[in-house]
Amino acid sequence: MARKEVQELYYWELPWESLNVYVVSSRKGARKIGLTLGEKKHALGYLRGTFPSAKLVEDEVMNAPLIRAVEAAMMNRSGPKGLGLDITGTPFQWKVWETMAKIPFGKTMTYGQIAEMIGSPGGGRAVGQAAGRNPLPIIFP
């Protein structure tokens, strides 16, 4: 029987006022941004539920591009271009996330408006579900 390879992922914690931001990257790119409000949780405990079989390694350098992108977004600025991504989603989810990423800072849109933008009028609920499965909520707000 073949042995399953354990994936190595790199995490870092960013405290931001009352928000705790947990970033995770692989060698390919950004994998996950986790957010908690209020009481700080230890990153390993928080991330273990999302990545139960991965080897989680604390590493700021491996997360530097994602950290810069998060910090820029938190300061209401455009993030660096070309952020590597290592996320999966359906083609529909990708359409939603890419469209959400194009919404200018300070502007809001309803799920229904986003649905119309991607050619799915009446698909507001589906857009909401895709938004709820967004692994990079600050990058794809």
C-alpha positions in Angstrom: 0.0 0.0 0.0 1.3 3.4 -0.9 2.2 5.8 1.8 0.4 9.1 1.8 2.7 12.1 1.8 2.2 14.6 4.6 1.8 18.2 3.3 3.9 20.8 4.9 2.1 24.2 5.5 3.5 27.3 7.0 1.5 29.5 9.3 1.9 32.9 11.0 -0.3 34.9 13.5 -1.0 38.6 13.0 -2.7 40.4 15.8 -4.7 43.4 14.4 -6.5 45.5 17.0 -9.2 43.1 18.4 -8.9 40.8 15.3 -6.7 37.8 15.2 -5.5 36.9 11.7 -4.0 33.5 11.0 -2.3 33.1 7.6 -1.3 29.8 6.0 0.8 29.3 2.9 2.3 26.4 1.0 5.4 26.4 -1.2 2.9 27.3 -4.1 1.3 30.3 -2.4 -1.5 31.6 -0.1 -3.7 28.8 1.3 -5.9 30.2 4.0 -6.7 33.3 6.1 -8.5 32.6 9.3 -10.0 35.3 11.5 -11.2 35.4 15.1 -12.5 38.3 17.0 -11.7 39.0 20.7 -9.8 36.3 22.6 -6.7 35.1 20.9 -6.5 31.4 20.1 -3.3 29.6 19.6 -2.7 29.2 15.8 -2.0 25.5 15.9 -5.2 24.8 17.8 -7.2 27.0 15.5 -5.7 25.6 12.2 -5.6 21.9 13.2 -9.3 21.6 12.4 -8.8 22.9 8.9 -5.6 21.0 8.1 -5.8 17.8 10.3 -3.2 15.8 8.4 -0.7 18.6 7.4 2.6 19.3 9.1 2.1 22.9 10.3 5.3 24.9 10.7 5.5 28.4 12.1 7.2 30.5 9.5 7.0 34.2 8.8 9.3 34.2 5.8 7.2 31.7 3.9 4.1 33.8 4.6 5.7 37.2 3.8 3.8 37.8 0.5 0.5 36.9 2.2 1.3 39.0 5.2 2.0 42.0 3.0 -1.3 41.5 1.2 -3.2 41.2 4.5 -1.5 44.3 6.0 -2.3 46.4 2.8 -5.9 45.3 2.9 -6.2 46.1 6.6 -4.9 49.6 5.8 -7.4 50.0 3.0 -4.7 49.9 0.3 -4.2 47.7 -2.8 -2.0 44.7 -2.0 1.0 43.6 -4.0 0.3 42.1 -7.4 1.1 38.5 -8.3 0.3 36.9 -5.0 0.7 33.1 -5.5 -2.3 31.1 -4.6 -2.8 27.5 -3.5 -6.5 27.3 -3.1 -9.2 25.1 -4.7 -12.7 25.9 -5.7 -15.3 25.2 -8.3 -15.3 27.3 -11.5 -18.3 29.2 -10.1 -16.5 29.9 -6.8 -13.5 31.2 -8.7 -15.7 33.5 -10.7 -17.2 34.9 -7.5 -13.9 35.2 -5.7 -12.2 36.9 -8.6 -15.1 39.3 -9.0 -15.1 40.1 -5.3 -11.4 40.9 -5.5 -12.1 43.6 -8.1 -14.6 45.5 -5.9 -12.8 48.8 -5.1 -11.9 49.5 -1.4 -14.7 51.3 0.3 -17.4 50.1 -2.2 -19.9 47.4 -1.2 -22.0 45.2 -3.4 -24.8 42.8 -2.7 -24.6 39.1 -3.6 -27.3 39.7 -6.2 -25.2 42.4 -7.8 -22.2 40.1 -8.0 -24.4 37.4 -9.4 -25.4 39.7 -12.2 -21.8 40.7 -12.9 -20.8 37.1 -13.4 -23.8 36.3 -15.6 -25.9 34.5 -13.1 -28.9 36.8 -12.4 -30.9 35.5 -9.5 -27.9 33.6 -8.2 -27.4 35.8 -5.1 -27.8 32.8 -2.8 -25.2 30.8 -4.7 -22.8 33.8 -4.6 -23.3 34.0 -0.8 -22.5 30.3 -0.5 -19.3 30.8 -2.6 -18.4 33.8 -0.4 -18.8 31.7 2.7 -16.4 29.1 1.4 -13.8 31.8 0.6 -10.4 30.6 2.0 -8.8 34.1 1.7 -11.5 36.5 3.0 -9.3 39.6 3.2 -7.8 39.0 -0.2 -11.2 38.2 -1.8 -13.4 40.4 0.5 
